[in-house]
Amino acid sequence: MNRIITTLCFLLFVVASAMAQRSINGTVTSSEGEALVGATVLVKGTTRGTVTDINGRYTLEVPANGTTIVVKYTGYSTMELPLGTGNVVDFVLEDGTTLDEAVVVGYGTQQKRTITGTVSTIKGSDIAQLPAQSFDQLLQGRSPGVNINIPNGVLNNPPVIRIRGINSINLSSIPLIVIDGVPTYTNQFSQNSAANNPLSSIDPNDIESVEVLKDAAAAAIYGSRASAGVMLITTKRGKSGKTNLTYNNWVSWTQATRVPEVLNADQYLEIKNEAAANASLAGPQYFLDTIGGNKVDTRWADYIYRTGLSHNHNLGISGGSDKTTYYLSLGFTDQEGMIVGNSFQRMNSRLNFDHKVTKRFKVGGTVSYSESKNEAPNTGSLEGGAFATAGIGRLAFVLSPLVDPYKYDADGNRLPGLSGYNVANGALGVGKNKQSVGFLNPLPIIDLNRNVSGGNQIQANAFAQYQIIEGLNFRTQYGVDNLNGSNEQFWHPFHGDGLSSNGNATNIQVANRRWNFQNTLDYNRTFGDVHSIGALVGHEEQATTTEGWGASRTNIADPFFSTFQGNFTTIDPVANFQTKNYLLSYFGRLNYAFRNRYMVTANLRQDEYSAFAPGNQKGIFWGVSGGWTVSEEGFWKNTIGDWFNYFKIRASYGTVGNNAIGDFQSQYLYNSGLYGTAPTFTWTQAGNTDLSWETSKKFDAGIVFGFKNDRIQGEYTYFSNLIDGLILFAPQSPSRGIPGSTIPINVGSMINKGHEFALDVVAVRAGKFTWKTRPNITFMSNEVTELYNDSDILATTSGLETTNITRIEEAVGSIYAVPTLGVNPENGRRLFQKKDGTVVQYNHAGGATRWTKLDGTAVSAPSLVADGVVQGTALPKWYGGWDNTFTYGNIDLNVQMNYAGGNVIYNGSKAGLRDQRFWNNHQDVMNRWTENNTGGTIPRVVFGDNISNGSAFAISENVEKGDFLRIRNITLGYKIPFASKYFSSLRVYGNVNNAFLFTNYTGTDPEVSSNGNNNRTPGVDRNTVPMSRTFLLGLNLNF
Amino acid sequence: MNTTISKFSLLAAFLLVAIGSGTGCRKELLTALPENQLAEAVSFETPDRFLSLLNGIYAQCKQGNFLGSRYSVFTDVRGEEFLNETGNGVTGLQTWNHTVVESTNEVNYIWNAGYQTINSINIYLEGAQANSRNLGNDALLANYLGEARFIRALCYHSMVLIYCRPYTDGNGSNLGLPLRLKAERLAIDNDLARSTVAEVYAQILDDLNFAETNLPATPASATIRAHKNAAIALKARVYLGMGRYADALAEANKLVPAAAPFKSPTGVAHELQANVKTVFTNYTTTESIFSFPFTTNNLPGTQNALGYYYNPAPRGNGEYSLNKAGSGIVADSVAFAVSDDRRGLIIIHTNNKPYLNKFAAGPQSTDFGPMIRYAEVLLTAAESEARVNGVNQRAVDLLNAVRTRSKGTAYALTDFADADALVAAILKERRIEFLGEGLRNFDIMRLNNPFPAKANVAAIPSSSNTYIWPMPSGERQVNKLLLPNP
């Protein structure tokens, strides 16, 4: 639509001239080969020009003094070509932005030139066609200030999205995601161990652009929901002109990377029997075995990871007449993960249409339907699951190599059916060994259990817009966003999670219903090229209900059944939740610009939100910003304006909020349950009627610049975000017996500060060769400045292992561990340092005196609470991305990197990989201390030792630096020239995703997040599956 | 154009109605209440809710992290009777091998669950009295308050036994628990110092005396709700633990006649069942004085059931086998003869190890969690009798009542040279009779005996700082007045 306006405006200024010396013609196409309709073609230095027709063709009369033709088109870089002797000049425009382009902002659009807030735009074309389940996975490194972590290789695991760091301690730090004007749902939506990211409903191919609103000036219009920033997703719309038919397809292969190297059978035997002897167990405990004459040496990871095959299809039709335009798309994706049994499917369709009833009256709408299905075994890799005994992330490295997953007869044939699994006493069968060899056998779990989290989402909205007078538009929009989840879980009674309930089938339905009603009155006029005025007032209401219901059926009637609908003797209700919230808002915005030089913007929003107690529901949020485009001044234009064509200074300040608390969090509530067969009421929630939103006070200042006619564009921003009134679940002495031992209070504060840099450079343009490079980097820090009673907040990974601390003057969720000082070369014991400086050592075989000082006197055990020390921030101090596109004729090559560092990671998996119970160990355990290897880096092995290497409490030995550089994407494409006979264009390409990782981190991956999106426990790598690497082949076809 | 304008006017009018009046109606959405949870303000509004809240207290007390199972498992596996089979840190490994520290999960979880129950009781005691007219039945109110205070005594007693030095070490002069006796709702009063062990016991006895007075003679629901005899039986146990044997005897004697047949003369007519196995299949016989119920709709939850810990797969997870070597009572084939019926509550699994089979339901564990059995009252009476009056026939008869019920060889008066010998036999009988019922820790610690060595775990003398659990880290961080255990 913006393109049409641009075109129309342009026509007003064009005066056809008959004074031309010669006639130049040609075509304007995109780099994908698409004809660009309505592109502006100008003779440089004049107002003479034209626009391209529906085939992208133009004809232009050029005066004698005309030497260069300039072509502009929204969404593409402006291109200039000198006139030679020929009369045909074709333009192939590269994706890019120009300052005249309209940028989507809250409840409207604004010219990039006049924006004084901090808004980054990511183009849909940058993220389409890459291997992913959801678009947010693809935003890594693409915008300054935006840090995205993929938690691990589980398909559709929601990425950790942080705009300028963590913006809350207990509430969500996920930005508000708004799709075509209607806020949508985010974060883990699954009710079982299959991951489910609601944002995967959107086909990345349907996205036109993603706008990231970072400062208060840009985000204040979203008021109490904007504390963590806002992402505005705009989907593609049709353009009048010829019908455009596109088909995009890719096929990919994905594999696990950096799987831990564990001991083989011989090494395991050596280590564990040595450990047994050191623990004074009588004789060897573990023994080699053979099956059919072959030594048993099981590599468990080989049974758990695979090469997953995926394919993706997207068909799009768009076009329309002068009055009506449409965009229709269909998508299908079927993806296999790197983990056996992990898959993702989505079918989606979208219709966006716009219709002009009259010149002044427009209507339009969007209907999008998506259906998806996620299936995964229990990976132990989602938030809260790190210590699941059935979590195959850990089983892949913890199980003994001395036993086989299967049982065989005397001839070496696998026994049939269930008897063919090596299982005994509810655990992995021990075979000839005297000690256990594993928690569970993962294979029957993978083969027999099922976890599916499926869903469907309808996102639809309709709008009407009426131009009351020139520049004054009234717009009304009603939208719905209904997200339904259906979760199916079946645990077979044979082994694993289903054993203790003799089979368990749990189905849970979740329904999210939302309606959103917006009305805006928007005024935009420019008077005499001097005064540009924009004004917006609006009203918005949004109501959301969330309901879940389900049942768990246990004690299977017959193992024949494998679904909820089969017969089980017991049924219990589960996941019954029922909440709702309502937000009522009024807002406004004023822009003023003087000759495009001086700009001011003010935003104001009032929200009333139902989750707070009456009296505390209403809040006012605001933002002001100003900018000075210095390069528009005469003194600039006349001096350096030729090469330094654009320079803007801007600053903003304002307040926004975070209201992402539970819908009834302010209330004191009792739950009902059972005592035997009698009903009960039990106090389950301590509320707080004084509760209110968290407030972010955001300050931003920066510059935007362009050199050499915007060939080099860049920006720098300083930001500081002081978040006040953080809702803390204030720790109460557990002896007070308050549910959860916490009460929510607005009491904390913290500050995020940093610098963002970004460049967008056409580094080389030589003949057919161009190199465009777009680096960005953000440096930032987080500091907690106030907590309830100044008390530390300790946080655990999966409720079991304390790994993080939130403490005043430290970053939120810093890594916390007891200091260790290596291994005592005299006796091979791990050395720990207590708070008072005492160095103590641990001997698991020491009976009543396991903990001793170096002189041998007994001493009490160190503990994390008493002796823990902050090891460093878990949040990257610097992060960014660097995108490079090389084109040579029909060949294009894209290399995209992302990087982060300055943080530490708690490598909890390392504790597991060195644990001296039956657990298999990392290869590094071969360098354990022995009397002949007193320099060993691993403590003397003692069977059963779960202390020395960090299984009992976190130790600094397992803290590592998280710096890394990743080659995230390498894409090589080729436009097949001869194909143009049959199609408008055909491009084939190959891509490697997560191609290379450069890091000193020894765990699976420095980006891993065992705790998902949790603010308090970032930077923990505990028992999760690694990342994947994907190889992809694809094609883009335009008919 | 005119029609468009009129259409637009129509639309505008409609929208104004929608925004204006609609918003007014929708303002109600701003004050939504949950539909599946009850607001505090109305929690004592009806007599039914008085009862539901009371049942909520019982339910909280029997939660997996407290008396429903884990407390019982953890206190038993500290002793010598069980061997850890799975090495799993979340099912009591560190408790079993005496390596818990203040941040160990069970050290925190038991504490939290216990005090949550206590606070629910304190809220109930205040709320029920303040809203008594909504119940409109003073006699019933007295019963309810008695039940609540019985549970509070049970909670404090269970906790003081594991977090504090025994009463018998210094006559209760050591650090006890923080005594929380008021309803706690708001973000205040985090700091509270520990009372002495003696003060905690005084409170327990006060609660039990109140309960004895106010509880009904027969429970509202057999076995699973408190009644007078339950309060008396618990009081006998408390006095026994304090070493106040005369008091223990006096309490026990309220329920035990001077001579056989031993059957409670007041309240519920408690007596031993003919076969001890009956108690573990029919959970509501007169032998079970107080137990916590579990049903298929009210299961203990994952890794919480007694059966999960003690039954081998597939009925449980075989977390602990019985210690058939050295110190375990199972190894004692003299006192615990092969022909003893109670051997029938043990099975030898395919791995050749013995497992406790008292809580045999499984994998859905619907076994009740036993708290107090009449057999315990008899043995408490026997031990107190022996300690107060020396070797005497009644003590031997009481011991034999429990012993011969299960075909154990009867003792004769002449078998015991002195009171110590008789007490030793009674203590051994308690190990046989109450194997896996949560009393082993109590019996070791009240006598300041060491925890015997087992497998590769060394003995823990009573002088060791690991003899009792440390104060939990969660409490230590917030409650600034809380002193750690030495």
Contacts between the chains, C-beta under 8 A, distances in Angstrom:
chain1	res1	chain2	res2	distance
A	279	B	456	5.9
A	280	B	456	6.6
A	281	B	456	6.9
A	357	B	4	7.2
A	358	B	1	7.4
A	358	B	4	5.1
A	360	B	4	7.4
A	361	B	4	5.9
A	361	B	8	6.7
A	387	B	90	7.1
A	389	B	88	7.5
A	424	B	350	7.8
A	424	B	351	7.6
A	425	B	312	5.6
A	425	B	313	4.9
A	425	B	318	5.4
A	425	B	349	7.3
A	425	B	350	7.6
A	425	B	351	6.2
A	426	B	312	7.4
A	426	B	313	3.1
A	426	B	314	6.7
A	426	B	316	7.9
A	426	B	317	5.2
A	426	B	318	6.3
A	427	B	86	7.3
A	427	B	313	7.6
A	436	B	85	7.5
A	436	B	86	6.8
A	436	B	87	6.8
A	439	B	86	7.7
A	439	B	88	7.6
A	464	B	11	6.7
A	466	B	8	5.4
A	466	B	11	7.7
A	474	B	12	7.5
A	476	B	11	7.9
A	476	B	15	5.6
A	493	B	314	7.3
A	493	B	363	7.6
A	499	B	313	6.2
A	499	B	314	5.7
A	499	B	317	7.4
A	499	B	363	6.2
A	500	B	302	6.9
A	500	B	303	7.8
A	500	B	305	7.8
A	500	B	308	5.8
A	500	B	316	7.2
A	500	B	317	6.5
A	500	B	362	7.8
A	500	B	363	4.7
A	501	B	363	5.7
A	501	B	364	6.2
A	502	B	314	7.1
A	502	B	363	4.5
A	502	B	364	6.4
A	517	B	18	7.5
A	517	B	19	7.9
A	519	B	15	6.4
A	519	B	19	6.1
A	539	B	19	5.9
A	539	B	23	7.9
A	541	B	23	6.7
A	541	B	26	6.5
A	543	B	26	7.3
A	543	B	29	5.8
A	554	B	364	6.3
A	555	B	296	7.6
A	555	B	363	7.6
A	555	B	364	5.4
A	569	B	296	7.3
A	570	B	296	4.4
A	570	B	297	7.3
A	570	B	364	6.5
A	572	B	297	6.0
A	572	B	299	7.5
A	576	B	36	6.3
A	577	B	36	7.4
A	578	B	34	7.0
A	578	B	35	5.4
A	578	B	36	4.9
A	579	B	34	6.8
A	580	B	29	7.4
A	580	B	32	5.4
A	581	B	32	7.5
A	582	B	26	6.9
A	582	B	29	3.5
A	582	B	30	5.8
A	582	B	32	7.0
A	584	B	23	6.6
A	584	B	26	7.3
A	584	B	27	7.2
A	584	B	30	6.9
A	608	B	30	6.0
A	609	B	30	7.8
A	610	B	29	6.0
A	610	B	30	4.7
A	610	B	31	7.0
A	610	B	32	5.5
A	614	B	30	7.5
A	614	B	31	6.1
A	617	B	30	6.0
A	663	B	32	7.6
A	663	B	34	8.0
A	664	B	32	7.8
A	664	B	33	7.7
A	664	B	34	5.0
A	664	B	37	7.2
A	667	B	33	7.6
A	667	B	34	7.3
A	667	B	39	6.2
A	667	B	40	7.7
A	668	B	39	6.9
A	668	B	40	3.7
A	668	B	41	8.0
A	668	B	185	7.4
A	669	B	34	6.4
A	669	B	37	4.2
A	669	B	38	6.8
A	669	B	39	6.6
A	669	B	40	7.1
A	670	B	37	6.4
A	670	B	38	4.2
A	670	B	39	7.7
A	670	B	40	6.7
A	670	B	43	5.5
A	670	B	53	7.8
A	670	B	56	7.7
A	671	B	37	5.7
A	671	B	38	7.8
A	672	B	36	8.0
A	672	B	37	7.9
A	672	B	38	7.0
A	672	B	52	7.0
A	673	B	56	7.3
A	673	B	59	6.0
A	673	B	298	7.8
A	674	B	59	7.0
A	674	B	295	7.6
A	674	B	297	6.1
A	674	B	298	4.3
A	675	B	55	4.1
A	675	B	56	7.2
A	675	B	58	4.8
A	675	B	59	4.1
A	675	B	62	7.5
A	675	B	224	7.6
A	675	B	293	7.1
A	675	B	298	7.1
A	676	B	221	7.4
A	676	B	224	5.7
A	676	B	293	3.5
A	676	B	294	7.6
A	676	B	295	5.7
A	676	B	298	5.9
A	677	B	293	7.8
A	677	B	295	6.0
A	677	B	297	7.3
A	677	B	298	7.2
A	678	B	51	7.6
A	678	B	52	7.7
A	678	B	55	4.7
A	678	B	221	7.2
A	679	B	52	5.3
A	679	B	55	6.8
A	680	B	52	5.4
A	680	B	53	7.5
A	680	B	55	4.3
A	680	B	56	3.8
A	680	B	58	7.7
A	680	B	59	4.8
A	681	B	38	5.9
A	681	B	43	6.4
A	681	B	49	6.3
A	681	B	52	4.4
A	681	B	53	5.0
A	681	B	55	8.0
A	681	B	56	4.9
A	682	B	53	7.9
A	682	B	56	3.8
A	682	B	57	8.0
A	682	B	59	6.4
A	682	B	60	5.8
A	682	B	120	6.8
A	683	B	40	7.5
A	683	B	56	7.8
A	683	B	120	6.2
A	683	B	123	6.8
A	684	B	37	7.4
A	685	B	37	7.5
A	686	B	185	7.1
A	688	B	187	7.8
A	730	B	187	5.4
A	731	B	474	7.8
A	731	B	477	6.8
A	731	B	478	4.9
A	732	B	184	7.6
A	732	B	187	6.6
A	732	B	190	6.0
A	732	B	478	6.6
A	733	B	178	7.6
A	733	B	189	8.0
A	733	B	190	4.5
A	733	B	191	7.3
A	733	B	192	6.9
A	733	B	475	5.8
A	733	B	478	4.6
A	733	B	479	4.1
A	733	B	482	7.7
A	734	B	108	7.2
A	734	B	111	5.8
A	734	B	112	4.6
A	734	B	115	5.7
A	734	B	472	6.9
A	734	B	474	4.8
A	734	B	475	5.1
A	734	B	478	7.5
A	735	B	111	7.4
A	735	B	115	4.7
A	735	B	177	7.7
A	735	B	178	4.8
A	735	B	180	5.5
A	735	B	192	6.6
A	735	B	475	5.8
A	735	B	479	6.5
A	736	B	115	7.0
A	736	B	119	6.3
A	736	B	180	6.5
A	736	B	184	4.0
A	736	B	189	6.8
A	736	B	190	6.9
A	737	B	115	4.3
A	737	B	116	4.5
A	737	B	117	7.3
A	737	B	118	5.6
A	737	B	119	2.5
A	737	B	120	6.8
A	737	B	122	7.6
A	737	B	180	6.7
A	737	B	184	5.9
A	738	B	116	8.0
A	738	B	119	6.9
A	738	B	184	6.1
A	738	B	185	7.5
A	739	B	116	6.9
A	741	B	112	6.3
A	741	B	474	6.6
A	741	B	478	7.9
A	743	B	186	7.2
A	743	B	187	4.5
A	745	B	187	6.0
A	788	B	187	8.0
A	789	B	190	7.6
A	789	B	478	7.9
A	791	B	477	6.5
A	791	B	478	6.4
A	792	B	477	6.8
A	794	B	473	7.9
A	794	B	477	7.1
A	800	B	89	7.9
A	800	B	90	6.6
A	800	B	105	6.4
A	802	B	103	6.3
A	845	B	456	7.7
A	847	B	457	7.9
A	847	B	458	3.2
A	848	B	458	4.9
A	848	B	459	7.2
A	848	B	460	6.3
A	848	B	461	7.6
A	848	B	464	6.2
A	848	B	466	7.7
A	850	B	99	7.3
A	860	B	465	6.0
A	861	B	99	7.3
A	861	B	101	4.9
A	862	B	101	7.9
A	863	B	101	4.4
A	863	B	102	5.2
A	863	B	103	5.3
A	863	B	473	6.7
A	864	B	103	5.1
A	864	B	473	7.4
A	865	B	102	6.1
A	865	B	103	5.4
A	865	B	473	4.0
A	865	B	476	6.2
A	865	B	477	6.3
A	866	B	102	7.3
A	917	B	87	4.7
A	918	B	87	7.0
A	944	B	87	6.8
A	944	B	97	8.0
A	944	B	456	7.1
A	946	B	87	7.7
A	946	B	89	6.5
A	946	B	93	7.5
A	947	B	99	7.2
A	951	B	89	6.9
A	952	B	89	7.1
A	952	B	94	7.1
A	952	B	99	7.4
A	952	B	101	7.6
A	952	B	104	7.9
A	953	B	101	7.2
A	953	B	103	6.2
